[in-house]
Amino acid sequence: MFFIRSLLFSIIQLLMTVLFSTLGILLWPLPFNLRYKVVSKWARVNLWLLKVICGINYSVKGIDNIPETPCVIMCKHQSAWETLALQVVFPQQVWVLKRELLWVPIFGWGLASLNPIAIDRSAGRKALNQIIEQGKERLESGSFIVIFPEGTRIPVGKMGRFGIGGAKLALEAGANIIPVAHNAGRAWPKNSFVKYPANIELVIGRPIATQGKTVTEVNSDVYQWMDEQMTLMDSVSDKKGGQ
């Protein structure tokens, strides 16, 4: 039954992706904020589909911690779910992502309409400079910046090594960091086609100031907060599973 529900969700998700990607391409001449309002509805539709088809719902803690001033969002990367949820929970945002995603026909073209910071991960210092330069521009234009410091999805119960891009951008831009943790990997595991009914918990931390700190210190602050939140959520989930 889980497989059938997941298959149905994937079919409808594909259709919605084609539709909203096409809209993004057609609306390209419009200002970014207008394009974003339309195209980001794709995420809201998919979260609704997950709820009614797969039984996946979610709750958010710390919504009051989201500031009015754009900042850098550093989020736990455990599933594909958070790529949807962040667009619904947070204000207008742009993402740091691998440039190969823009090469995917239709989907990539629609994604490009959302002004992402598309980097070549193998470019090293050049990619870092791109994150800083374009990240500053996006922040100044009123968009939050979303970055997954682990760089890739990490299985449940583990923490990945943090890259320096998010912390470096926040320092260079004089911006705060909003840390985000969640346990979506239990409902929609890494690289899993099958999705399982669950109530995902997403936790938004208080802004972490970066002024006067080093990149290492900033990453350490975010890592410690995220690790503590993940440990807490995992322990609660394990207790529930054992009951």
ZINOR-V568612 format. One record per residue. N is the residue number from 1. RES is the residue in one small letter. PHI is phi as a letter, one per 30 degrees, with the letter a starting at -180 (NA if undefined). D_CENTER is the distance of its C-alpha to the mean C-alpha in Angstrom with 1 decimal. Layout:
n->{N/N}
res->{RES/RES}
phi->{PHI/PHI}
d_center->{D_CENTER/D_CENTER}
This chain:
n->{1/2/3/4/5/6/7/8/9/10/11/12/13/14/15/16/17/18/19/20/21/22/23/24/25/26/27/28/29/30/31/32/33/34/35/36/37/38/39/40/41/42/43/44/45/46/47/48/49/50/51/52/53/54/55/56/57/58/59/60/61/62/63/64/65/66/67/68/69/70/71/72/73/74/75/76/77/78/79/80/81/82/83/84/85/86/87/88/89/90/91/92/93/94/95/96/97/98/99/100/101/102/103/104/105/106/107/108/109/110/111/112/113/114/115/116/117/118/119/120/121/122/123/124/125/126/127/128/129/130/131/132/133/134/135/136/137/138/139/140/141/142/143/144/145/146/147/148/149/150/151/152/153/154/155/156/157/158/159/160/161/162/163/164/165/166/167/168/169/170/171/172/173/174/175/176/177/178/179/180/181/182/183/184/185/186/187/188/189/190/191/192/193/194/195/196/197/198/199/200/201/202/203/204/205/206/207/208/209/210/211/212/213/214/215/216/217/218/219/220/221/222/223/224/225/226/227/228/229/230/231/232/233/234/235/236/237/238/239/240/241/242/243}
res->{m/f/f/i/r/s/l/l/f/s/i/i/q/l/l/m/t/v/l/f/s/t/l/g/i/l/l/w/p/l/p/f/n/l/r/y/k/v/v/s/k/w/a/r/v/n/l/w/l/l/k/v/i/c/g/i/n/y/s/v/k/g/i/d/n/i/p/e/t/p/c/v/i/m/c/k/h/q/s/a/w/e/t/l/a/l/q/v/v/f/p/q/q/v/w/v/l/k/r/e/l/l/w/v/p/i/f/g/w/g/l/a/s/l/n/p/i/a/i/d/r/s/a/g/r/k/a/l/n/q/i/i/e/q/g/k/e/r/l/e/s/g/s/f/i/v/i/f/p/e/g/t/r/i/p/v/g/k/m/g/r/f/g/i/g/g/a/k/l/a/l/e/a/g/a/n/i/i/p/v/a/h/n/a/g/r/a/w/p/k/n/s/f/v/k/y/p/a/n/i/e/l/v/i/g/r/p/i/a/t/q/g/k/t/v/t/e/v/n/s/d/v/y/q/w/m/d/e/q/m/t/l/m/d/s/v/s/d/k/k/g/g/q}
phi->{NA/d/d/d/d/d/d/d/e/d/d/d/e/d/d/d/d/d/d/d/d/d/d/d/d/d/c/e/d/d/e/e/d/d/e/d/e/d/d/d/d/e/d/d/d/d/d/d/d/d/d/d/c/c/i/c/c/a/b/b/c/i/d/d/d/d/d/d/d/e/b/c/c/c/c/e/c/b/a/d/d/d/d/d/d/d/d/d/d/c/d/e/b/b/c/c/b/d/d/e/d/d/d/d/e/i/e/d/d/d/d/d/d/c/h/d/c/c/c/c/d/d/d/i/e/d/d/d/d/d/d/d/d/d/d/d/d/d/d/d/d/j/c/d/c/c/b/c/d/d/i/a/d/c/e/e/i/b/b/c/d/d/d/c/e/d/d/d/d/e/d/d/c/i/c/d/c/c/d/b/b/a/b/d/d/d/c/b/d/e/h/c/d/d/c/c/e/a/c/d/c/c/c/c/d/d/e/c/d/c/e/i/c/c/e/d/d/d/d/d/d/d/d/d/d/d/d/d/d/d/d/d/d/d/d/d/d/d/d/d/d/d/d}
d_center->{28.5/24.9/25.1/26.6/24.0/21.2/23.3/23.8/20.1/19.4/22.4/21.4/17.8/19.4/21.7/19.1/17.1/20.5/21.3/18.3/18.2/21.9/21.5/19.2/21.9/24.7/23.2/22.7/25.8/24.5/22.8/19.1/18.6/20.5/18.7/15.3/16.9/18.2/15.6/12.6/15.1/14.2/11.1/13.7/16.2/14.4/13.6/17.3/18.4/16.8/18.8/22.0/22.2/20.5/21.0/17.4/16.9/14.9/15.8/14.3/16.1/16.3/15.5/18.4/16.7/14.7/17.2/18.5/18.4/15.3/13.9/11.4/8.3/8.2/6.1/8.0/7.3/9.9/9.5/8.5/8.3/4.9/4.1/7.1/7.3/5.2/7.6/10.4/10.3/9.9/12.4/12.4/9.8/9.7/7.6/9.3/9.9/13.2/15.8/17.1/14.6/16.5/19.7/19.0/21.6/20.7/17.0/16.6/18.9/17.1/13.8/16.0/17.0/13.8/14.8/12.1/13.3/14.3/15.9/18.4/17.5/21.2/22.2/22.0/23.1/22.8/19.1/18.8/21.0/19.1/15.9/18.3/20.3/17.8/15.5/18.6/19.4/16.2/16.4/20.1/19.6/17.6/13.9/11.3/9.6/6.0/6.8/6.8/10.4/11.6/11.1/11.2/10.8/13.4/15.8/16.4/18.6/17.7/16.0/15.5/17.0/15.1/15.4/16.9/14.9/12.8/15.9/18.3/16.6/16.7/20.3/21.5/20.2/21.5/18.2/17.0/13.8/12.0/11.1/9.0/10.4/10.7/13.1/11.7/13.3/16.6/16.2/14.4/15.2/14.2/16.1/17.8/19.0/20.4/18.4/20.1/20.8/19.2/17.9/14.5/14.3/11.4/12.9/12.3/14.7/17.2/16.8/17.8/20.4/20.7/24.2/26.8/24.7/24.2/21.1/22.1/22.6/19.2/17.4/19.9/19.2/15.4/16.2/19.0/17.2/14.4/17.1/19.3/16.8/16.0/19.8/20.6/18.4/19.7/23.2/23.1/21.9/24.6/27.2/26.4/26.5/29.9/31.5}
